């Protein structure tokens, strides 16, 4: 049984908790979106190491809609730079709805690239040449963020084009004040196609994780945008991504995020993870009702708020080996076979959700057959928060329940596990003062 299943289990529990939530309405103003399955619901998380977790409808395709905005903004920043993009689009919260007329007096600049007016200009800034059309650049960028080739839902595109008069009106209004660099009709048509690009919740988690990973896709290793651009986009998502609910979202959930009227919702924990949900029932701000509730609960449960101090990326797991590969305490054993079967994983530093996920994944990586005894060495760990304690306890418990001896070298008693001879025999993890004693118990040489 997989130790990292503890992460998936957290998503499954939240999925089950919010499936009965049936408030909200479909985006009926786009006829094709009104045909979406109102009961669809998926949750996905991708770590900085590229580990994927999901629950529910994570493979169901839907259109990006406004979730595309931060990624096209990233493309514009990469091609033109912050100063040039800033000449056309501001970076201030509007405090208004996504389709409001939010233009700066005197310049006509939209308040930010997350509202429709700003997104239309941002898309218009993407170079459009006979050799490389602007939309080809957009689709290629979105695909690289997702880690696979995406496509356009032509029916949704046609539906938006037939009913998108407000966005056309916005484009003409912007043009009347001066700052629209291309023909309004062409600008809006490309924007409609951008919104109709199709992806899944797992794709969106990869896209969010790429921003969180400094612009590098953790699944493919592709450096999609420079790290400073990723940071700039996350900053705008944090302050503007949820429109007139951005302040309340940042206060309560504490993650840069972006919603879309198809039901998609992404959030990013810098240097930690990418999150995504899909559920098409929307609240009055155009945000998924289930998605907002689930990400809020997940942030609270796992301590994901941006203002909390995460463990340093990449510094948690210090050893993945078998006991036979490590120096033995005392004389070398005559029979090496038992030690060859014992997996050993060592960790260090302060453990929170992000660090605990790395440890759980390492426990699975160290046990390729899934049946080997395992020792987790916490001797160099300086602290374990309540979320990490619950995750590690759950993951270790799953290994033990599957019949494998499971021991923790925990001299500071951070997990508060029973010692050898206490509790339920081998069916629960055991705590030891040293790694050597934990290995001896796993090989059957120690007291049990």
CORMOGI-V88987 format. One record per residue. N is the residue number from 0. RES is the residue in three letters. SS is DSSP state (@ for helix, = for strand, . for the rest). D_FIRST is the distance of its C-alpha to the first C-alpha in Angstrom with 2 decimals. Layout:
# CORMOGI-V88987
n = [N N]
res = [RES RES]
ss = [SS SS]
d_first = [D_FIRST D_FIRST]
This chain:
# CORMOGI-V88987
n = [0 1 2 3 4 5 6 7 8 9 10 11 12 13 14 15 16 17 18 19 20 21 22 23 24 25 26 27 28 29 30 31 32 33 34 35 36 37 38 39 40 41 42 43 44 45 46 47 48 49 50 51 52 53 54 55 56 57 58 59 60 61 62 63 64 65 66 67 68 69 70 71 72 73 74 75 76 77 78 79 80 81 82 83 84 85 86 87 88 89 90 91 92 93 94 95 96 97 98 99 100 101 102 103 104 105 106 107 108 109 110 111 112 113 114 115 116 117 118 119 120 121 122 123 124 125 126 127 128 129 130 131 132 133 134 135 136 137 138 139 140 141 142 143 144 145 146 147 148 149 150 151 152 153 154 155 156 157 158 159 160 161 162 163 164 165 166 167 168 169 170 171 172 173 174 175 176 177 178 179 180 181 182 183 184 185 186 187 188 189 190 191 192 193 194 195 196 197 198 199 200 201 202 203 204 205 206 207 208 209 210 211 212 213 214 215 216 217 218 219 220 221 222 223 224 225 226 227 228 229 230 231 232 233 234 235 236 237 238 239 240 241 242 243 244 245 246 247 248 249 250 251 252 253 254 255 256 257 258 259 260 261 262 263 264 265 266 267 268 269 270 271 272 273 274 275 276 277 278 279 280 281 282 283 284 285 286 287 288 289 290 291 292 293 294 295 296 297 298 299 300 301 302 303 304 305 306 307 308 309 310 311 312 313 314 315 316 317 318 319 320 321 322 323 324 325 326 327 328 329 330 331 332 333 334 335 336 337 338 339 340 341 342 343 344 345 346 347 348 349 350 351 352 353 354 355 356 357 358 359 360 361 362 363 364 365 366 367 368 369 370 371 372 373 374 375 376 377 378 379 380 381 382 383 384 385 386 387 388 389 390 391 392 393 394 395 396 397 398 399 400 401 402 403 404 405 406 407 408 409 410 411 412 413 414 415 416 417 418 419 420 421 422 423 424 425 426 427 428 429 430 431 432 433 434 435 436 437 438 439 440 441 442 443 444 445 446 447]
res = [UNK UNK UNK UNK UNK UNK UNK UNK UNK UNK UNK UNK UNK UNK UNK UNK UNK UNK UNK UNK UNK UNK UNK UNK UNK UNK UNK UNK UNK UNK UNK UNK UNK UNK UNK UNK UNK UNK UNK UNK UNK UNK UNK UNK UNK UNK UNK UNK UNK UNK UNK UNK UNK UNK UNK UNK UNK UNK UNK UNK UNK UNK UNK UNK UNK UNK UNK UNK UNK UNK UNK UNK UNK UNK UNK UNK UNK UNK UNK UNK UNK UNK UNK UNK UNK UNK UNK UNK UNK UNK UNK UNK UNK UNK UNK UNK UNK UNK UNK UNK UNK UNK UNK UNK UNK UNK UNK UNK UNK UNK UNK UNK UNK UNK UNK UNK UNK UNK UNK UNK UNK UNK UNK UNK UNK UNK UNK UNK UNK UNK UNK UNK UNK UNK UNK UNK UNK UNK UNK UNK UNK UNK UNK UNK UNK UNK UNK UNK UNK UNK UNK UNK UNK UNK UNK UNK UNK UNK UNK UNK UNK UNK UNK UNK UNK UNK UNK UNK UNK UNK UNK UNK UNK UNK UNK UNK UNK UNK UNK UNK UNK UNK UNK UNK UNK UNK UNK UNK UNK UNK UNK UNK UNK UNK UNK UNK UNK UNK UNK UNK UNK UNK UNK UNK UNK UNK UNK UNK UNK UNK UNK UNK UNK UNK UNK UNK UNK UNK UNK UNK UNK UNK UNK UNK UNK UNK UNK UNK UNK UNK UNK UNK UNK UNK UNK UNK UNK UNK UNK UNK UNK UNK UNK UNK UNK UNK UNK UNK UNK UNK UNK UNK UNK UNK UNK UNK UNK UNK UNK UNK UNK UNK UNK UNK UNK UNK UNK UNK UNK UNK UNK UNK UNK UNK UNK UNK UNK UNK UNK UNK UNK UNK UNK UNK UNK UNK UNK UNK UNK UNK UNK UNK UNK UNK UNK UNK UNK UNK UNK UNK UNK UNK UNK UNK UNK UNK UNK UNK UNK UNK UNK UNK UNK UNK UNK UNK UNK UNK UNK UNK UNK UNK UNK UNK UNK UNK UNK UNK UNK UNK UNK UNK UNK UNK UNK UNK UNK UNK UNK UNK UNK UNK UNK UNK UNK UNK UNK UNK UNK UNK UNK UNK UNK UNK UNK UNK UNK UNK UNK UNK UNK UNK UNK UNK UNK UNK UNK UNK UNK UNK UNK UNK UNK UNK UNK UNK UNK UNK UNK UNK UNK UNK UNK UNK UNK UNK UNK UNK UNK UNK UNK UNK UNK UNK UNK UNK UNK UNK UNK UNK UNK UNK UNK UNK UNK UNK UNK UNK UNK UNK UNK UNK UNK UNK UNK UNK UNK UNK UNK UNK UNK UNK UNK UNK UNK UNK UNK UNK UNK UNK UNK UNK UNK UNK UNK UNK UNK UNK UNK UNK UNK UNK UNK UNK UNK UNK UNK UNK]
ss = [. . . . @ @ @ @ @ @ @ @ @ @ @ @ @ @ @ . . . . . = . . . . . . . @ @ @ . . . . . . = = = = = = . . . . = = = = = . . . . . = = . @ @ @ @ @ @ @ @ @ @ @ @ @ @ @ @ . @ @ @ @ @ @ @ = . . . . . . . . . . . . . = . . . . . . = . . . . . @ @ @ @ @ @ @ @ @ @ . . . . . . . . @ @ @ @ @ @ @ @ @ @ @ @ @ . . . . = = . @ @ @ @ @ @ @ @ @ @ . @ @ @ @ @ @ @ @ @ @ @ @ @ . . . . . . @ @ @ @ @ @ @ @ @ @ @ @ . = = = . @ @ @ @ @ @ @ @ @ @ @ @ . . . = . . . . . . = . . . @ @ @ @ @ @ @ @ @ @ @ @ @ @ . . @ @ @ @ @ @ @ @ @ @ . . . = = = = . . . . = = = = = = . . . = = = = = = . . . = . . . . . = @ @ @ @ @ @ @ @ @ @ @ @ @ @ . . . . . . . . . . . . . . = = = = = = @ @ @ . . . . . . . . . . . @ @ @ @ @ . = = = = = = = = = . @ @ @ @ @ @ @ @ @ @ @ @ @ . . . . . . . . = = = = = = = = = = = . @ @ @ @ @ @ @ @ @ @ @ @ @ @ @ @ . . . . = = = = . . . . . . . . . . . . . . . @ @ @ . . = = = . . @ @ @ @ @ @ @ @ @ . . . . .]
d_first = [0.00 3.81 6.54 9.01 7.92 10.45 13.14 12.54 12.49 15.80 17.23 16.35 18.01 21.01 21.23 21.44 23.86 26.25 26.21 29.10 31.12 33.78 36.44 38.00 39.63 39.09 41.17 44.00 46.47 44.74 45.07 42.19 39.74 41.03 39.43 35.86 33.38 33.69 30.37 28.28 25.85 23.20 21.64 20.52 19.95 20.24 20.26 22.94 20.67 20.18 16.60 16.61 15.26 16.81 17.44 20.20 22.89 22.00 23.51 26.72 29.77 32.44 35.26 35.11 38.41 38.94 35.50 37.22 39.78 38.16 37.22 40.74 42.10 40.08 41.65 45.11 44.66 43.54 46.54 49.22 48.23 48.05 51.83 52.68 50.07 51.24 54.76 53.62 50.80 50.58 47.47 48.36 46.65 48.73 47.85 48.41 46.60 45.14 48.24 50.89 53.88 52.92 55.44 56.95 60.68 62.88 60.32 58.47 55.14 52.16 50.45 47.14 45.13 42.73 45.47 46.72 50.04 48.44 45.84 48.66 50.51 47.44 46.84 50.56 50.40 48.15 50.58 51.59 53.40 54.39 52.14 49.08 49.25 47.86 45.26 43.96 43.35 41.57 39.30 38.50 37.64 35.38 33.60 33.08 31.62 29.13 28.39 29.61 32.92 33.65 36.47 38.94 38.93 42.61 43.00 41.88 44.11 47.04 46.40 46.41 49.47 51.31 50.67 50.42 53.97 53.04 51.29 54.35 56.57 54.60 55.04 58.78 59.16 57.50 59.73 62.78 62.10 61.65 58.11 56.60 56.83 56.74 58.02 56.43 55.77 53.97 51.97 50.72 49.99 47.66 46.04 45.46 43.79 41.58 40.45 39.75 37.25 34.09 30.49 27.13 25.32 22.92 26.16 27.61 24.71 25.35 29.05 28.65 26.37 29.14 31.67 29.48 29.04 32.81 33.38 30.97 28.35 24.99 23.79 26.95 28.65 31.79 34.17 35.20 37.53 38.75 37.09 40.21 40.10 36.50 37.55 40.63 38.76 36.25 39.32 40.93 37.77 37.59 41.22 41.87 38.75 38.74 42.53 44.35 41.15 40.15 41.32 39.59 36.31 36.50 37.45 34.67 31.75 32.90 31.64 33.71 33.26 34.88 35.11 36.44 38.16 35.90 33.16 31.37 30.78 29.54 29.18 28.74 27.91 29.94 27.99 24.79 23.59 24.87 24.36 25.61 26.07 27.92 29.83 33.51 35.08 37.12 38.89 42.55 41.66 39.83 36.32 33.40 33.36 29.66 28.88 31.08 29.68 26.00 26.63 28.82 26.25 23.52 26.05 26.92 23.44 22.16 25.58 26.21 30.01 31.86 34.03 31.26 30.91 27.70 26.37 27.94 26.14 24.83 25.66 22.54 20.47 22.97 21.15 18.30 19.16 18.78 20.78 23.25 24.23 25.33 28.56 28.34 30.05 33.01 33.82 31.49 29.55 30.95 27.66 25.51 22.74 20.68 20.96 20.03 16.51 15.97 14.73 16.85 16.77 19.92 20.96 24.39 26.46 25.94 22.49 22.45 20.16 20.74 20.25 17.09 15.54 16.66 15.19 11.66 12.04 13.60 10.86 8.68 12.09 12.89 10.16 11.05 9.87 6.38 8.11 10.76 12.12 12.58 15.61 16.17 19.95 21.60 25.10 26.39 24.98 27.93 26.43 23.40 24.23 23.02 20.70 19.02 18.91 17.14 14.58 13.93 13.98 11.43 8.96 9.85 9.80 6.18 5.82 8.94 8.35 6.15 9.44 9.64 12.73 12.39 15.81 17.66 21.16 22.67 26.43 27.28 24.89 23.68 20.45 22.46 19.97 21.43 22.69 22.41 23.82 23.31 21.33 18.78 18.60 15.37 13.26 13.70 14.07 17.63 20.26 22.83 26.01 25.46 23.03 24.89 24.32 20.60 20.43 22.74 20.64 17.51 19.87 21.39 24.67 24.64 25.30 22.49]
